[in-house]
Amino acid sequence: MTAPVEAAVPAGGAPPPPGPAPAVRVRRGGRVKLAIGLTVVGLYVLVALLAPVLRPHDPLAQNVAAALQGPSGAYPLGTDELGRDVLSRLMSATGLDLTVALLATVLPCLLGTVLGLLAGYAGGWLDAVVMRVSDLLQAFPTYILMIALVFVLGPGVRSLLIAFTAVGWVVYARLIRGEVARIRGSEYIVAAVTAGLGATRIMVRHVLPNTLKQTLVYLTSDVVFAVTALAAFSFLGFGVQQPTPEWGSMTAAAQAYLTEVPRLTVLPGLVISVLAFGFALLGDGLQDRMGRR
Amino acid sequence: MPLLDPLRSAPRGALAAGAVAAVLALSACGGGQADGGSLQPVRGGTLNVLRTYPFEGFELDKESLNATYLFSGAVLEPLLRADPDGRSLRPGLASSWSFGHGNRTLTLKLDPKAAFSDGKPVTAADVAFSIATWKAGPNYGATYSVIRSTKTIDDRTIALELSEPDTSLPSFLAWATAGVVPKDFGGRPAKQFWQKPVGAGPYTVSDWSTNGKVVLTRNTHYYRAGLPYTDQVVSTYAGDQNSIGLQLASGQADLANEIFPVLAATLPKKQINSTLNHMTSVLLMNTKDPALADVKVRQAIGYAIDYASVVGSSLKGYGAVPTGALPTNVANWAPPSRPYFSHDAAKAKALLAGASRRPATLTMAYPNDPSTSLMAQIVQQNLKDLGITVNLQAADAAGNYATVSGGKYQLALFAYNAISPDASDPVVYLGATGTMFTGHPVGAIDAALGDYRRTTDAKAKQAAITKVQDALLEEAPFVALGQGAQLVAQRTAVHGLRQTPWGGYDLATIWKNK
């Protein structure tokens, strides 16, 4: 039962201000978020691609005599503890951080999608095994489990990607499995089975495309986690090793100079925050737009 | 044997000559910086000390860190004590000592007031039992193997019969790992005793944990009149350098031991108590690895290092370019007979060109503290200029020590120091560790040590040290990168702190204004 529109206006009160209906506002908000998010992420991608051409100095070139200098014409964002150009290092780190963050999101997404699809479509013992393993993994605090894995495997990008994949697939598997379970009973799937199509073809051609919407939205928000987690792992010494420019390891190296030269910590932190903000807006925007269709 | 704190790989910086003079002058007039308060020692109160490394416990043979030596030595006092000048010994529980029979007998007289914290006097029988305990230790036992037997002259006098002349032995009786314990551990099982030991030092143990607090309380039976000044010492483990700075600023901590030069650079100069240059940072080269087996490769690396950059960036002015491979500023130290390694890129390339095998890529292990991280990156850059790519492998201090002591490395950054005022002290360590885990025992060391121990003549001792320095330069199993100071940050209200060059100090004489 719905109340008459008039009842929503308090007696003697002013009528609601004119404007678009809530759904329309959400769609417009979604477009704005999407646009800002895409712009921010796009700028980072551009910097990553053009860094070898645009950066003013070799990011690894040491000049101990010029260590810890403030911003100047030669060094627009100053120098670090070994006299390296901070701007060049920030720019050079963009490609590595973006690549690793995207891989750290895509790899678990791929694994989770395959496992979730198989578990949801096949059901039975396979479903039980995949879900119990995911229960087991979810019972552990994510960071602790990942740190333990990287500790065993040794520091470095390869270990980080393995850890991200080993822990991160669970959410994707659950998302896909839920969607598959919903779709499996649909008339078009029943029709496909009746028509004698193979299970693989049904899963890939008919089930999977209809499950990806939620996954895509989640993936964009997961990149935010990957960006910050990568920085955190490098900060702790488990990620990218010195002297390779990487935002997290730059922050870690700079913490010894936190009171003396806070800029060295703040700048990479800011760069990480803005990228995370961009991906978050992108995810929100996608969710707003896709969620209304 | 270990004369160093092996887990420590972060070298400390050194002191400019003027600063040395200033510190010594302040120390001489009561120790500590004037803060407008009284310079008459104040008794009572609690001294809060931050330590940057874990405390390993009181079991003497298992101690290896400066952080442990300091607090263990304050409970289980040794027979002799090192003078802060790093060059001489002071009486401890033994008020006097003398050699006889051609330096084959060392006779020690105990202080008549020396007593354990339970009130029982320290006797010759306790010392004999303590020596037997040290000798039985798998880590430090070999150092005391020269003591063939002990002979009790009377309750307060003991003679140590030596298997060969050893004039260095008194220095080794000043090690914190040579604490005096009651005979038969006072009737308690050893394990129980080490958990809560009874010693004759200025403090007794109230509580301790490895990564938590160490709480020491005044020993009311302590033999040095009027000491200790402070009723209680509470040591807290604080690994983060920023946290140390904040705790000092807020007054939560009075002292912070073994801080890194990068932190020292951010604190007011008057809060930094630094030693003479001593702690020696080294680049170890695993000679068992085929890539580093050729001495020309190792020497090339020695000449490729930009020592001024290493010292300038990582030691922040608290260190100096090395003049030899052995830690400086201890008695009888002497340089090599020819100049030590210096930055000479052309010579490095020529040596490498003449090597039988030229390594293209090497891996370097290092502890990931702020100072050594910088050192690692500079060495990496220097070797890149030489044509060798170095992959860095960071670990925490304990992990790096495990890698180094296990010989599982190609290049590694490390640091070592003496723990007694004698140049032979670190040489003993080099010998005992197969020349510091490089797999290259330097033959000249044993012979030189023998010469050193047999004589009492300072020039002859220095000549022996020069032989060791020359051999280390010639065979280059490792390269000294810098020689730095030990740094303690202290609040200005704290007085009486006088460090030895290796960072030891007497907790009993420290006091603070109320």
Interface residues (C-beta under 8 A of the other chain):
Chain A: L60 Q62 V64 A67 E81 L82 P155 G237 Q241 Q242 P243 A253 Q255 A256 Y257 L258 T259 E260
Chain B: Q241 N242 G245 F260 V262 L263 A265 T266 D306 S309 G312 S313 N368 P370 S373 L374 A376 Q377 I378 Q380 Q381 L392 Q393 A394 D396
